[in-house]
Amino acid sequence: MPSMDNIPPITADMAPTLTGPLVVALVYDGLCTFEFAIVAEIFGLARPEMGAGWYRFAACAVEPGPLRAQGGLRFHVDGGLDLLDQADLIVIPGWKGADVPVPPYLRHRLLAAHGRGARLASICSGAFVLAATGLLDGNRAATHWRYADQMRATYPAIQLDAAVLYVQTDRIFTSAGSAAGIDLLLHIIRGDFGPDAANSVARRLVVPAHRSGGQAQFVERPVQKQGQGRLAPLLDQVRAEPQRPWRVGDMARAALMSERTFLRRFMEATGQSPGDWLAMVRVDAAKRLLEATGWPVEEVARLAGFNNTASLRHHFTRATGLAPRDYRDRFQAPAVSRIRTDGR
């Protein structure tokens, strides 16, 4: 294991007012600057409005310096791998390359951290570091779509889903490329501090407060703006009325297209079939209802457009990894939680 020279360990006086979970981001030579900046911005920026229980943050070197990052930057970090022994959440912001081996000492430290209860998260090519530990074997995981073929060839035991933004499997989180890391980290905040905290951070970042992990990584071309095409008004209408019994024929007629043309244009615009896209819209509607109301799950299913609670549970669990009631317990706003009457 490499030693660290002249780099002081993290101490309590670095963040004297914070007592929350310690987030440690790995730093390595050739660091992916944007991915690291996401982690530092979200977890390391002072947020006094969040109180003393907000995250503490530290950067951890995985090898001796000098440590260079993309863009000509050099890093001076908070400490070495001993920081992983204290971390509550370890984030891997990319990796040197999909074909660059992960040092055994790093694999062992990550396994030890996970074994004592720490959570592990990766952004983009950082999934290859988690894959090297074996912790992803047999589980769903995400990475950037351009690394998908290599990930499948190198780690066939992983159930790779390269079409989604992020995946959570118990205490392990993986995300697609670059900006999908923002979605993943906001998802983690939602789980730790609730939707209001995640929304507050998102507003400061000027990004959407919540994009579903099951959303497609990319589309062949952007959805046309209103006034420039016939799909955008239809998509807005479906989002506003997810409970309507939308059928392909109905949607095609509303867009003034034949079904064949509609299906082709829809796939080009969204990267999904109408059925898959509609399921995602309804899951997002169910999320908002579960977070903001105390209504019974049966009523949530009806208002979100699902035929029954079994259908809601199937699509919801597939998209989020959580059953609707478990999602409500984790993400419902505290004020709603205190007054809800359905027991779950």
C-alpha positions as CSV (number, residue, x, y, z in Angstrom):
1,M,0.0,0.0,0.0
2,P,1.4,3.4,-0.9
3,S,2.4,5.8,1.9
4,M,1.4,9.5,2.0
5,D,4.1,12.1,2.7
6,N,3.4,15.4,4.4
7,I,-0.4,15.0,4.1
8,P,-2.1,15.5,7.4
9,P,-5.0,13.2,8.3
10,I,-8.5,14.7,8.6
11,T,-9.3,15.9,12.1
12,A,-12.4,17.1,13.9
13,D,-11.4,20.8,13.8
14,M,-11.5,20.8,9.9
15,A,-15.3,20.9,10.2
16,P,-16.0,21.8,13.9
17,T,-19.7,22.4,13.4
18,L,-20.6,19.3,11.4
19,T,-21.5,15.9,12.8
20,G,-23.1,14.2,9.9
21,P,-22.0,11.3,7.7
22,L,-18.4,11.5,6.4
23,V,-18.2,11.3,2.7
24,V,-14.8,10.4,1.2
25,A,-14.0,10.9,-2.5
26,L,-11.1,9.0,-4.0
27,V,-8.4,11.0,-5.8
28,Y,-6.0,9.3,-8.2
29,D,-3.4,10.4,-10.7
30,G,-5.4,11.3,-13.9
31,L,-8.5,12.2,-11.9
32,C,-11.7,12.9,-13.8
33,T,-12.1,16.5,-12.8
34,F,-15.8,17.0,-13.5
35,E,-16.8,13.9,-11.7
36,F,-14.7,14.8,-8.6
37,A,-16.1,18.4,-8.7
38,I,-19.7,17.0,-8.6
39,V,-18.9,15.2,-5.3
40,A,-17.0,18.1,-3.8
41,E,-19.8,20.6,-4.8
42,I,-22.6,18.5,-3.4
43,F,-21.0,17.2,-0.2
44,G,-18.1,19.5,0.5
45,L,-19.7,23.0,0.0
46,A,-20.7,24.8,3.1
47,R,-24.5,24.6,3.6
48,P,-25.3,26.2,7.0
49,E,-29.0,26.1,6.3
50,M,-28.8,22.3,6.6
51,G,-27.6,22.4,10.2
52,A,-24.8,20.6,12.1
53,G,-25.9,17.1,10.9
54,W,-25.0,17.8,7.3
55,Y,-22.2,15.8,5.6
56,R,-18.6,16.1,6.3
57,F,-16.3,15.8,3.3
58,A,-12.7,14.7,2.6
59,A,-10.6,13.8,-0.4
60,C,-8.5,10.6,-0.1
61,A,-5.5,9.8,-2.2
62,V,-5.2,6.2,-3.4
63,E,-1.5,6.6,-4.4
64,P,1.4,8.9,-3.6
65,G,1.6,12.3,-5.2
66,P,1.9,14.4,-7.2
67,L,-1.7,13.7,-8.2
68,R,-2.8,15.4,-11.4
69,A,-6.3,15.9,-12.7
70,Q,-7.6,16.4,-16.2
71,G,-7.2,20.1,-17.2
72,G,-3.8,20.5,-15.7
73,L,-4.8,20.6,-12.0
74,R,-2.8,19.2,-9.2
75,F,-4.4,18.0,-6.0
76,H,-3.4,18.3,-2.3
77,V,-5.7,15.9,-0.4
78,D,-6.9,15.5,3.1
79,G,-5.3,12.1,3.7
80,G,-4.6,8.6,2.5
81,L,-6.5,5.4,2.5
82,D,-6.9,5.4,6.3
83,L,-9.8,7.8,5.7
84,L,-11.7,4.9,4.2
85,D,-11.8,3.4,7.7
86,Q,-13.8,6.4,8.9
87,A,-16.0,6.9,5.9
88,D,-19.8,6.5,5.9
89,L,-20.0,6.9,2.2
90,I,-17.1,6.4,-0.3
91,V,-17.5,7.9,-3.8
92,I,-15.3,6.8,-6.7
93,P,-15.4,9.7,-9.3
94,G,-14.4,7.9,-12.4
95,W,-11.2,5.8,-12.9
96,K,-8.0,6.1,-14.9
97,G,-9.4,3.9,-17.7
98,A,-11.7,0.9,-18.2
99,D,-8.6,-1.2,-18.9
100,V,-6.4,0.1,-16.0
101,P,-6.1,-2.5,-13.3
102,V,-7.4,-1.6,-9.8
103,P,-4.6,-2.0,-7.2
104,P,-5.2,-4.9,-4.8
105,Y,-4.7,-2.7,-1.8
106,L,-7.6,-0.4,-2.9
107,R,-9.9,-3.4,-3.6
108,H,-9.2,-4.7,-0.1
109,R,-9.8,-1.4,1.6
110,L,-13.1,-0.9,-0.2
111,L,-14.2,-4.5,0.7
112,A,-13.3,-3.8,4.4
113,A,-15.2,-0.5,4.4
114,H,-18.3,-2.2,2.9
115,G,-18.0,-5.0,5.3
116,R,-18.2,-2.7,8.3
117,G,-21.3,-1.0,6.8
118,A,-20.0,1.9,4.6
119,R,-21.8,2.7,1.4
120,L,-20.0,2.8,-1.9
121,A,-20.9,4.9,-4.9
122,S,-19.3,5.3,-8.3
123,I,-19.7,7.8,-11.1
124,C,-19.1,6.8,-14.8
125,S,-16.0,4.6,-15.2
126,G,-15.7,4.4,-11.4
127,A,-17.9,1.3,-11.7
128,F,-14.9,-0.6,-12.9
129,V,-13.3,-0.1,-9.4
130,L,-16.4,-1.5,-7.7
131,A,-16.6,-4.3,-10.3
132,A,-13.0,-5.3,-9.4
133,T,-14.0,-5.8,-5.8
134,G,-16.6,-8.5,-6.8
135,L,-19.3,-6.6,-4.9
136,L,-21.3,-6.0,-8.1
137,D,-21.4,-9.7,-9.1
138,G,-24.9,-10.9,-9.5
139,N,-26.3,-7.4,-9.1
140,R,-27.6,-4.7,-11.3
141,A,-25.2,-1.8,-12.0
142,A,-24.8,1.2,-14.3
143,T,-22.0,2.8,-16.1
144,H,-21.5,5.2,-19.0
145,W,-23.0,3.6,-22.2
146,R,-19.6,3.8,-24.0
147,Y,-18.1,1.4,-21.5
148,A,-20.9,-1.1,-21.6
149,D,-19.4,-3.6,-24.0
150,Q,-16.1,-3.7,-22.1
151,M,-17.8,-4.0,-18.7
152,R,-19.9,-6.9,-20.0
153,A,-16.8,-8.6,-21.5
154,T,-14.6,-8.1,-18.4
155,Y,-17.2,-8.7,-15.7
156,P,-19.9,-11.0,-17.1
157,A,-21.4,-11.7,-13.7
158,I,-22.7,-8.2,-13.4
159,Q,-26.2,-7.4,-14.5
160,L,-25.2,-4.3,-16.4
161,D,-27.9,-1.8,-17.4
162,A,-26.2,0.8,-19.5
163,A,-29.5,2.5,-20.5
164,V,-30.3,4.0,-17.0
165,L,-28.9,7.0,-15.1
166,Y,-28.2,5.2,-11.9
167,V,-28.8,2.0,-9.9
168,Q,-29.0,1.4,-6.2
169,T,-28.5,-2.1,-4.9
170,D,-28.6,-2.1,-1.1
171,R,-25.5,-0.1,0.0
172,I,-23.9,0.2,-3.4
173,F,-24.7,2.9,-5.9
174,T,-23.5,3.1,-9.5
175,S,-24.3,5.8,-12.1
176,A,-23.8,6.6,-15.8
177,G,-21.5,9.2,-17.2
178,S,-20.7,12.6,-15.8
179,A,-23.9,14.6,-15.1
180,A,-25.7,11.4,-14.1
181,G,-23.5,11.5,-11.0
182,I,-25.5,14.6,-9.9
183,D,-28.7,12.6,-10.1
184,L,-27.2,9.8,-8.1
185,L,-25.9,12.0,-5.4
186,L,-29.2,13.9,-5.1
187,H,-30.8,10.5,-4.8
188,I,-28.5,9.7,-1.9
189,I,-29.3,13.0,-0.2
190,R,-33.0,12.2,-0.6
191,G,-32.5,9.0,1.3
192,D,-30.4,10.5,4.0
193,F,-32.2,13.9,4.6
194,G,-35.5,13.7,2.7
195,P,-36.8,15.4,-0.4
196,D,-36.7,18.9,0.9
197,A,-33.0,18.8,1.4
198,A,-32.4,17.3,-2.0
199,N,-34.6,19.9,-3.6
200,S,-32.7,22.7,-1.8
201,V,-29.3,21.4,-3.1
202,A,-30.8,21.0,-6.6
203,R,-32.0,24.6,-6.6
204,R,-28.6,25.8,-5.6
205,L,-27.0,23.7,-8.4
206,V,-29.8,24.9,-10.8
207,V,-30.5,21.4,-11.9
208,P,-33.7,19.3,-11.9
209,A,-34.5,18.2,-8.4
210,H,-35.2,14.6,-9.4
211,R,-34.6,12.5,-12.5
212,S,-35.6,8.9,-12.1
213,G,-32.7,6.4,-12.1
214,G,-34.5,4.5,-14.8
215,Q,-34.5,7.4,-17.2
216,A,-32.6,6.8,-20.4
217,Q,-28.9,8.0,-20.5
218,F,-29.3,9.6,-23.9
219,V,-31.6,10.0,-26.9
220,E,-30.9,10.0,-30.5
221,R,-32.1,13.6,-30.8
222,P,-33.7,16.0,-28.4
223,V,-37.5,16.2,-28.0
224,Q,-38.7,19.1,-30.2
225,K,-39.8,22.2,-28.5
226,Q,-43.4,23.3,-28.6
227,G,-44.1,25.1,-31.8
228,Q,-41.5,23.1,-33.6
229,G,-43.1,19.7,-33.6
230,R,-46.2,17.7,-32.6
231,L,-44.7,15.4,-29.9
232,A,-43.8,18.0,-27.2
233,P,-47.4,19.1,-26.5
234,L,-48.5,15.4,-26.4
235,L,-45.7,14.5,-23.9
236,D,-46.7,17.5,-21.7
237,Q,-50.3,16.4,-21.7
238,V,-49.4,12.8,-20.8
239,R,-47.2,14.0,-17.9
240,A,-50.1,16.2,-16.7
241,E,-52.7,13.4,-16.9
242,P,-50.9,10.1,-16.3
243,Q,-54.1,8.5,-15.0
244,R,-55.7,8.6,-18.4
245,P,-55.8,5.2,-20.3
246,W,-53.2,6.3,-22.9
247,R,-52.9,3.9,-25.8
248,V,-50.5,4.1,-28.8
249,G,-53.4,4.7,-31.2
250,D,-54.7,7.5,-29.0
251,M,-51.3,9.1,-28.7
252,A,-50.6,8.8,-32.4
253,R,-53.9,10.5,-33.3
254,A,-53.3,13.3,-30.7
255,A,-49.9,13.9,-32.5
256,L,-51.6,13.8,-35.9
257,M,-49.5,10.9,-37.1
258,S,-50.0,7.3,-38.2
259,E,-49.1,4.7,-35.6
260,R,-46.1,3.6,-37.6
261,T,-44.7,7.2,-37.9
262,F,-45.5,7.9,-34.3
263,L,-43.6,4.9,-33.0
264,R,-40.6,5.8,-35.1
265,R,-40.6,9.5,-34.1
266,F,-41.3,8.6,-30.4
267,M,-38.3,6.3,-30.2
268,E,-36.0,8.9,-32.0
269,A,-37.2,11.6,-29.6
270,T,-37.2,9.8,-26.2
271,G,-35.0,6.7,-26.7
272,Q,-37.8,4.6,-25.3
273,S,-41.0,2.9,-26.6
274,P,-44.3,4.7,-25.7
275,G,-45.0,1.9,-23.1
276,D,-41.7,2.2,-21.3
277,W,-41.8,6.0,-21.3
278,L,-45.4,6.0,-20.0
279,A,-44.4,3.6,-17.2
280,M,-41.6,5.9,-16.2
281,V,-43.9,9.0,-16.2
282,R,-46.4,7.1,-14.0
283,V,-43.7,6.0,-11.6
284,D,-42.5,9.6,-11.3
285,A,-46.1,10.6,-10.6
286,A,-46.4,7.9,-7.9
287,K,-43.1,9.1,-6.3
288,R,-44.5,12.7,-6.0
289,L,-47.7,11.4,-4.5
290,L,-45.9,9.1,-2.0
291,E,-43.6,12.0,-1.0
292,A,-46.2,14.7,-0.7
293,T,-49.4,12.9,0.6
294,G,-50.5,10.3,3.1
295,W,-53.0,8.8,0.7
296,P,-53.3,5.0,0.6
297,V,-51.1,3.2,-1.9
298,E,-54.3,2.1,-3.7
299,E,-55.2,5.7,-4.3
300,V,-51.7,6.6,-5.4
301,A,-51.8,3.7,-7.9
302,R,-55.1,5.0,-9.4
303,L,-54.0,8.7,-9.6
304,A,-50.6,7.7,-11.1
305,G,-52.4,5.7,-13.9
306,F,-51.7,2.1,-12.8
307,N,-54.5,-0.4,-13.1
308,N,-53.9,-1.8,-9.6
309,T,-51.4,-1.8,-6.8
310,A,-49.7,-4.9,-8.2
311,S,-48.9,-3.1,-11.4
312,L,-47.7,-0.1,-9.4
313,R,-45.5,-2.3,-7.3
314,H,-44.0,-4.1,-10.3
315,H,-43.0,-1.0,-12.3
316,F,-42.1,1.0,-9.2
317,T,-39.8,-1.6,-7.8
318,R,-38.2,-2.2,-11.2
319,A,-37.4,1.5,-11.6
320,T,-36.3,2.4,-8.0
321,G,-35.3,-0.9,-6.3
322,L,-37.9,-0.1,-3.6
323,A,-41.5,-1.1,-3.0
324,P,-43.9,1.9,-2.9
325,R,-44.4,1.7,0.9
326,D,-40.6,1.4,1.5
327,Y,-40.1,4.5,-0.8
328,R,-42.6,6.4,1.2
329,D,-41.0,5.5,4.5
330,R,-37.6,6.7,3.2
331,F,-38.5,9.8,1.2
332,Q,-41.8,11.2,2.5
333,A,-41.6,14.8,3.8
334,P,-41.5,14.8,7.6
335,A,-44.6,17.1,7.9
336,V,-46.6,14.7,5.8
337,S,-45.3,11.7,7.6
338,R,-46.6,13.1,10.9
339,I,-50.2,13.5,9.6
340,R,-50.7,10.6,7.2
341,T,-53.5,8.2,8.1
342,D,-53.0,5.1,6.1
343,G,-50.4,3.6,8.4
344,R,-47.8,3.3,5.6
